Amino acid sequence: MSSQILAPYFVRNSRALREAKSKSSGGDSPKPYNLSAPVCLLQVERKRPSLSFYAKRKVYFLGPHYEQEWQEHLAASGKKMIILQTPLRREIPEAVSDWIVVLEHGGFSLLSSEPLL
């Protein structure tokens, strides 16, 4: 139970992950992760090092009011996703207010700059 709290559903779904790994061992099957490699993952306010571990990628930690850092990450090319506590959605820059809400669970929200499908 505790490992599922630390590992968000969109990063690690144990049954689906095992099935995808068994299928991907042969041929050109898709990767078993929902987050492909070029996705920039941003986490707002609360630092959770376990997110970096389970996401298997670099996670950029930002504060909701650090304008310069937000501008740098938003100006970069490619798909971006933000994980934050749901109440903080009111405090993030207006430039990301229209991003797609992919998942809301356990007081956290996952936003995406582009549709997943």
Residue frames as a rotation matrix with the C-alpha (Angstrom) as fourth column:
MET 1
0.561 0.828 0.000 0.00
0.828 -0.561 0.000 0.00
0.000 0.000 -1.000 0.00
SER 2
0.484 -0.403 -0.777 2.70
0.175 -0.825 0.537 2.52
-0.857 -0.396 -0.329 0.90
SER 3
-0.615 -0.750 0.241 4.56
0.385 -0.019 0.923 1.98
-0.688 0.661 0.301 -2.38
GLN 4
-0.183 0.625 0.759 1.38
0.959 -0.058 0.279 2.81
0.218 0.779 -0.588 -4.30
ILE 5
0.769 0.390 -0.506 1.04
0.528 -0.835 0.159 6.05
-0.360 -0.389 -0.848 -2.33
LEU 6
0.065 -0.850 -0.522 4.60
0.006 -0.523 0.852 7.01
-0.998 -0.058 -0.028 -3.27
ALA 7
-0.896 -0.367 0.250 4.28
0.212 0.142 0.967 5.90
-0.390 0.920 -0.049 -6.88
PRO 8
-0.283 0.837 -0.467 1.46
-0.645 -0.527 -0.553 7.78
-0.710 0.144 0.689 -8.63
TYR 9
0.342 0.572 0.746 -0.84
0.128 0.758 -0.640 5.70
-0.931 0.314 0.186 -10.82
PHE 10
0.951 0.083 -0.296 0.26
-0.261 -0.295 -0.919 7.39
-0.164 0.952 -0.259 -14.05
VAL 11
0.099 -0.984 -0.150 3.86
-0.991 -0.083 -0.108 6.39
0.094 0.159 -0.983 -13.41
ARG 12
-0.871 -0.471 -0.137 3.47
-0.439 0.873 -0.213 2.87
0.220 -0.126 -0.967 -12.07
ASN 13
0.302 0.932 0.200 0.47
-0.950 0.311 -0.013 0.57
-0.074 -0.186 0.980 -12.38
SER 14
-0.341 -0.700 0.628 1.81
-0.695 0.637 0.333 -2.82
-0.633 -0.323 -0.704 -11.31
ARG 15
0.135 0.427 0.894 -0.52
0.243 0.860 -0.448 -5.17
-0.960 0.278 0.012 -13.21
ALA 16
0.968 0.245 -0.055 -0.53
0.025 -0.313 -0.949 -3.14
-0.249 0.918 -0.309 -16.41
LEU 17
0.369 -0.911 -0.186 3.23
-0.911 -0.394 0.121 -2.66
-0.183 0.125 -0.975 -16.11
ARG 18
-0.304 -0.462 0.833 3.89
-0.341 0.869 0.358 -6.42
-0.890 -0.175 -0.422 -15.81
GLU 19
0.479 0.566 0.671 1.63
0.435 0.512 -0.741 -7.16
-0.763 0.647 -0.001 -18.80
ALA 20
0.951 -0.125 -0.283 3.26
-0.295 -0.645 -0.705 -4.48
-0.094 0.754 -0.650 -20.93
LYS 21
0.054 -0.993 0.107 6.75
-0.892 0.000 0.451 -5.66
-0.448 -0.120 -0.886 -20.01
SER 22
-0.179 -0.099 0.979 5.92
0.059 0.992 0.111 -9.22
-0.982 0.078 -0.172 -21.01
LYS 23
0.752 0.506 0.423 4.50
0.462 0.053 -0.885 -8.03
-0.471 0.861 -0.194 -24.34
SER 24
0.872 -0.391 -0.294 7.35
-0.479 -0.801 -0.358 -5.59
-0.096 0.454 -0.886 -25.02
SER 25
0.177 -0.864 0.471 10.06
-0.321 0.401 0.858 -8.21
-0.930 -0.303 -0.206 -24.69
GLY 26
-0.416 -0.326 0.849 9.54
0.636 0.563 0.528 -9.16
-0.650 0.759 -0.026 -28.32
GLY 27
0.018 0.415 0.910 9.13
0.973 -0.217 0.079 -6.85
0.231 0.884 -0.407 -31.30
ASP 28
-0.793 -0.292 0.535 8.30
0.296 -0.952 -0.080 -3.18
0.533 0.095 0.841 -31.54
SER 29
0.195 0.893 -0.406 5.67
0.867 0.036 0.497 -3.03
0.458 -0.449 -0.767 -28.80
PRO 30
0.395 -0.005 0.919 5.13
-0.142 -0.988 0.056 0.31
0.908 -0.153 -0.391 -27.06
LYS 31
-0.727 -0.684 0.059 6.96
-0.098 0.018 -0.995 1.07
0.680 -0.729 -0.081 -23.82
PRO 32
-0.201 0.678 -0.707 5.14
0.807 0.524 0.273 0.08
0.555 -0.515 -0.653 -20.62
TYR 33
-0.571 -0.044 -0.820 5.18
0.642 -0.646 -0.413 3.64
-0.511 -0.762 0.397 -19.30
ASN 34
0.528 0.821 0.217 2.62
0.818 -0.423 -0.389 6.34
-0.227 0.383 -0.895 -19.99
LEU 35
0.780 -0.310 -0.544 5.29
-0.238 -0.950 0.200 9.04
-0.579 -0.027 -0.815 -19.85
SER 36
0.788 -0.526 0.320 7.56
0.568 0.421 -0.707 8.82
0.237 0.739 0.631 -22.86
ALA 37
0.038 -0.934 -0.355 11.18
0.991 -0.010 0.133 9.95
-0.128 -0.356 0.926 -22.61
PRO 38
-0.601 -0.429 0.674 10.93
0.580 -0.814 -0.001 13.48
0.549 0.391 0.739 -24.06
VAL 39
0.509 0.845 0.166 8.27
0.436 -0.419 0.796 14.59
0.742 -0.332 -0.582 -21.53
CYS 40
-0.650 -0.628 0.427 9.45
-0.024 -0.545 -0.838 17.30
0.759 -0.556 0.339 -19.14
LEU 41
0.224 0.720 -0.656 7.97
0.692 0.356 0.628 16.56
0.686 -0.595 -0.419 -15.69
LEU 42
-0.539 -0.307 0.784 7.50
-0.209 -0.854 -0.477 19.53
0.816 -0.421 0.396 -13.36
GLN 43
-0.016 0.535 -0.845 6.49
0.881 0.406 0.241 19.28
0.472 -0.741 -0.478 -9.71
VAL 44
-0.011 0.123 0.992 5.11
-0.079 -0.989 0.122 22.33
0.997 -0.077 0.021 -7.94
GLU 45
0.399 0.161 0.903 5.86
-0.743 -0.520 0.421 23.34
0.538 -0.839 -0.088 -4.34
ARG 46
0.633 -0.069 0.771 6.19
-0.636 0.521 0.569 20.10
-0.441 -0.851 0.286 -2.36
LYS 47
-0.156 -0.779 -0.607 9.37
-0.934 0.316 -0.165 18.16
0.320 0.541 -0.778 -3.13
ARG 48
0.689 0.316 0.652 8.90
-0.486 0.869 0.093 14.40
-0.537 -0.382 0.752 -3.29
PRO 49
-0.288 -0.909 -0.300 12.16
-0.887 0.136 0.441 12.69
-0.361 0.393 -0.846 -4.23
SER 50
-0.393 0.190 0.899 10.28
0.080 0.982 -0.173 9.40
-0.916 0.004 -0.401 -4.64
LEU 51
0.717 0.669 -0.195 8.59
-0.101 -0.178 -0.979 10.88
-0.689 0.722 -0.060 -7.72
SER 52
0.265 -0.718 -0.644 11.97
-0.959 -0.265 -0.100 11.15
-0.099 0.644 -0.759 -9.44
PHE 53
-0.639 -0.532 0.555 12.77
-0.537 0.826 0.173 7.57
-0.550 -0.187 -0.814 -8.52
TYR 54
-0.143 0.668 0.730 9.52
0.305 0.731 -0.610 6.06
-0.941 0.136 -0.308 -9.81
ALA 55
0.776 0.439 -0.453 9.30
-0.233 -0.469 -0.852 8.31
-0.586 0.767 -0.261 -12.87
LYS 56
0.271 -0.784 0.559 12.81
0.717 0.552 0.427 7.27
-0.643 0.285 0.711 -13.89
ARG 57
0.181 -0.208 0.961 13.53
0.766 -0.583 -0.270 10.75
0.617 0.785 0.054 -15.22
LYS 58
-0.871 -0.472 -0.135 14.61
0.467 -0.711 -0.525 14.16
0.152 -0.521 0.840 -14.03
VAL 59
0.301 0.949 -0.088 11.87
0.912 -0.260 0.317 16.04
0.278 -0.176 -0.944 -12.21
TYR 60
-0.636 -0.461 0.619 12.07
0.325 -0.887 -0.327 19.82
0.700 -0.007 0.714 -12.02
PHE 61
-0.069 0.572 -0.818 10.81
0.995 -0.022 -0.100 21.28
-0.075 -0.820 -0.567 -8.73
LEU 62
-0.617 -0.045 0.786 9.22
0.316 -0.928 0.195 24.73
0.721 0.369 0.587 -9.01
GLY 63
-0.698 0.460 -0.548 7.49
0.451 -0.313 -0.836 27.10
-0.556 -0.831 0.011 -6.65
PRO 64
0.175 0.867 0.467 4.17
0.952 -0.027 -0.306 28.57
-0.253 0.498 -0.830 -7.78
HIS 65
0.908 0.228 -0.351 5.56
0.199 -0.973 -0.118 32.13
-0.368 0.037 -0.929 -7.73
TYR 66
-0.099 -0.992 -0.079 9.00
0.163 -0.095 0.982 31.63
-0.982 0.084 0.171 -9.34
GLU 67
0.721 0.555 -0.414 8.20
-0.228 -0.374 -0.899 33.49
-0.654 0.743 -0.143 -12.56
GLN 68
0.110 -0.755 -0.646 11.64
-0.974 -0.212 0.083 33.22
-0.199 0.620 -0.759 -14.18
GLU 69
-0.764 -0.396 0.510 11.89
-0.356 0.917 0.179 29.45
-0.538 -0.045 -0.842 -13.69
TRP 70
0.132 0.887 0.442 8.36
0.240 0.404 -0.883 28.94
-0.962 0.223 -0.160 -15.04
GLN 71
0.682 0.141 -0.718 9.16
-0.553 -0.544 -0.631 30.98
-0.480 0.827 -0.293 -18.14
GLU 72
-0.358 -0.901 -0.247 12.33
-0.895 0.255 0.367 28.96
-0.268 0.352 -0.897 -18.80
HIS 73
-0.736 0.087 0.671 10.51
0.028 0.995 -0.098 25.61
-0.676 -0.053 -0.735 -18.62
LEU 74
0.317 0.942 0.115 7.44
0.248 0.034 -0.968 26.75
-0.916 0.335 -0.223 -20.54
ALA 75
0.449 -0.217 -0.867 9.58
-0.763 -0.598 -0.245 28.22
-0.465 0.772 -0.433 -23.33
ALA 76
-0.638 -0.723 0.265 11.35
-0.509 0.655 0.559 24.89
-0.577 0.222 -0.786 -23.89
SER 77
-0.216 0.545 -0.810 10.04
-0.895 0.220 0.388 22.73
0.390 0.809 0.441 -26.71
GLY 78
-0.777 -0.053 -0.627 8.31
-0.012 0.998 -0.069 19.41
0.629 -0.046 -0.776 -26.21
LYS 79
0.273 0.932 -0.238 5.54
0.128 0.210 0.969 17.96
0.953 -0.295 -0.062 -24.12
LYS 80
-0.770 -0.475 0.427 5.36
-0.316 -0.297 -0.901 19.03
0.554 -0.829 0.078 -20.49
MET 81
0.225 0.818 -0.530 3.47
0.385 0.425 0.819 17.63
0.895 -0.389 -0.219 -17.51
ILE 82
-0.504 -0.288 0.814 2.93
-0.552 -0.617 -0.560 19.16
0.664 -0.732 0.152 -14.08
ILE 83
0.032 0.509 -0.860 2.11
0.644 0.648 0.408 17.37
0.765 -0.567 -0.306 -10.84
LEU 84
-0.774 -0.220 0.593 0.92
-0.227 -0.778 -0.585 19.51
0.591 -0.588 0.553 -7.98
GLN 85
-0.762 0.587 -0.274 -1.39
0.511 0.284 -0.811 19.56
-0.398 -0.758 -0.517 -5.01
THR 86
-0.194 0.779 0.596 -4.88
0.937 -0.032 0.347 20.32
0.290 0.626 -0.724 -6.29
PRO 87
0.639 0.488 -0.595 -5.38
0.662 -0.742 0.102 23.49
-0.392 -0.460 -0.797 -4.17
LEU 88
-0.199 -0.818 -0.539 -2.23
0.244 -0.574 0.781 24.98
-0.949 0.024 0.314 -5.74
ARG 89
-0.268 0.138 0.953 -3.85
0.958 0.147 0.248 25.04
-0.105 0.980 -0.172 -9.20
ARG 90
0.799 0.601 0.020 -5.16
0.601 -0.798 -0.040 28.53
-0.008 0.044 -0.999 -8.36
GLU 91
0.676 -0.578 -0.458 -1.60
-0.075 -0.672 0.737 29.79
-0.733 -0.464 -0.497 -7.76
ILE 92
-0.152 -0.770 0.620 0.25
0.692 0.365 0.622 28.56
-0.706 0.524 0.477 -10.85
PRO 93
-0.774 -0.227 -0.592 0.88
-0.156 -0.837 0.525 30.93
-0.614 0.498 0.612 -13.77
GLU 94
0.197 0.939 -0.281 -2.00
-0.483 -0.157 -0.862 31.71
-0.853 0.305 0.422 -16.09
ALA 95
-0.206 -0.374 -0.904 -0.04
-0.979 0.088 0.186 30.28
0.010 0.923 -0.384 -19.04
VAL 96
-0.925 -0.166 -0.343 -0.74
-0.182 0.983 0.014 26.74
0.335 0.076 -0.939 -17.77
SER 97
-0.598 0.750 0.284 -4.31
-0.508 -0.080 -0.858 27.30
-0.620 -0.657 0.429 -16.57
ASP 98
0.358 0.773 -0.524 -5.76
-0.904 0.146 -0.401 25.81
-0.233 0.617 0.751 -19.77
TRP 99
-0.670 -0.644 -0.369 -3.65
-0.702 0.711 0.033 22.63
0.241 0.281 -0.929 -19.68
ILE 100
0.165 0.737 -0.655 -5.47
-0.443 0.649 0.618 19.30
0.881 0.189 0.434 -19.74
VAL 101
-0.054 -0.089 0.995 -6.20
-0.971 0.237 -0.031 17.68
-0.233 -0.967 -0.099 -16.38
VAL 102
-0.352 -0.192 -0.916 -5.10
-0.569 0.821 0.046 14.08
0.743 0.537 -0.398 -16.91
LEU 103
-0.048 0.245 -0.968 -5.66
0.565 0.806 0.176 12.77
0.824 -0.539 -0.177 -13.40
GLU 104
-0.150 0.018 0.989 -6.83
-0.755 -0.648 -0.103 13.97
0.639 -0.761 0.111 -9.99
HIS 105
0.513 0.254 -0.820 -6.24
0.219 0.885 0.411 11.58
0.830 -0.390 0.398 -7.13
GLY 106
0.300 -0.390 -0.870 -5.34
0.934 0.307 0.184 11.80
0.195 -0.868 0.457 -3.44
GLY 107
0.685 0.032 -0.728 -5.22
0.365 -0.879 0.306 15.59
-0.630 -0.475 -0.614 -3.39
PHE 108
-0.430 -0.859 -0.276 -2.86
0.025 -0.317 0.948 15.82
-0.902 0.401 0.158 -6.37
SER 109
0.781 0.605 -0.152 -3.47
-0.107 -0.111 -0.988 16.81
-0.615 0.788 -0.022 -9.99
LEU 110
-0.345 -0.813 0.470 -1.57
0.504 0.261 0.823 15.86
-0.792 0.521 0.320 -13.12
LEU 111
0.624 0.492 -0.607 -1.71
-0.193 -0.656 -0.730 18.43
-0.757 0.573 -0.314 -15.94
SER 112
-0.107 -0.632 0.767 -0.46
0.748 0.458 0.481 17.97
-0.656 0.625 0.424 -19.48
SER 113
-0.420 -0.133 -0.898 0.43
-0.325 -0.902 0.285 20.52
-0.847 0.411 0.336 -22.15
GLU 114
-0.545 0.218 -0.810 -0.78
-0.800 0.156 0.580 18.09
0.253 0.963 0.089 -24.85
PRO 115
0.591 0.789 0.165 -3.34
-0.806 0.576 0.135 15.27
0.012 -0.213 0.977 -24.99
LEU 116
-0.140 -0.645 0.751 -2.00
-0.604 0.657 0.452 11.84
-0.785 -0.390 -0.481 -24.06
LEU 117
0.120 0.259 0.958 -3.66
0.459 0.842 -0.285 10.07
-0.880 0.474 -0.017 -26.97
